[in-house]
Amino acid sequence: MKRIKIGDWVEALIYTLSFGYGEHIALWIARTFFKKETCGCCERKEWLNRLTNKEYNGNCNQIKL
């Protein structure tokens, strides 16, 4: 049985609260205010998932609602 990872829960919450535009908003903020080319969403998800599941392999952008 696989454990539910906290990064997936946070991503689903952000997706739901922002009506699917969470990553677009984060990317706009990162580019506009911080001059970065990535929003860091994937890195955040990987870090949070590894907190609850040590065997997590780093597959990002595979949200399943």
Contacts in CASP RR format, 6 or more apart in sequence:
PFRMAT RR
TARGET T0000
AUTHOR 0000-0000-0000
METHOD contacts of the structure
MODEL  1
MKRIKIGDWVEALIYTLSFGYGEHIALWIARTFFKKETCGCCERKEWLNR
LTNKEYNGNCNQIKL
2 53 0 8 1.000
3 52 0 8 1.000
3 53 0 8 1.000
4 52 0 8 1.000
5 48 0 8 1.000
5 49 0 8 1.000
5 52 0 8 1.000
5 53 0 8 1.000
5 56 0 8 1.000
6 48 0 8 1.000
6 49 0 8 1.000
6 51 0 8 1.000
6 52 0 8 1.000
7 44 0 8 1.000
7 45 0 8 1.000
7 48 0 8 1.000
7 49 0 8 1.000
7 52 0 8 1.000
8 45 0 8 1.000
8 49 0 8 1.000
8 63 0 8 1.000
10 44 0 8 1.000
10 45 0 8 1.000
10 48 0 8 1.000
11 41 0 8 1.000
11 45 0 8 1.000
11 63 0 8 1.000
12 63 0 8 1.000
12 65 0 8 1.000
14 22 0 8 1.000
15 22 0 8 1.000
15 63 0 8 1.000
15 65 0 8 1.000
18 25 0 8 1.000
23 39 0 8 1.000
23 41 0 8 1.000
26 39 0 8 1.000
26 40 0 8 1.000
26 41 0 8 1.000
27 38 0 8 1.000
27 39 0 8 1.000
29 39 0 8 1.000
30 36 0 8 1.000
30 37 0 8 1.000
30 38 0 8 1.000
30 39 0 8 1.000
30 40 0 8 1.000
31 37 0 8 1.000
41 60 0 8 1.000
42 60 0 8 1.000
42 61 0 8 1.000
45 60 0 8 1.000
46 56 0 8 1.000
46 58 0 8 1.000
46 60 0 8 1.000
49 56 0 8 1.000
49 58 0 8 1.000
50 56 0 8 1.000
END
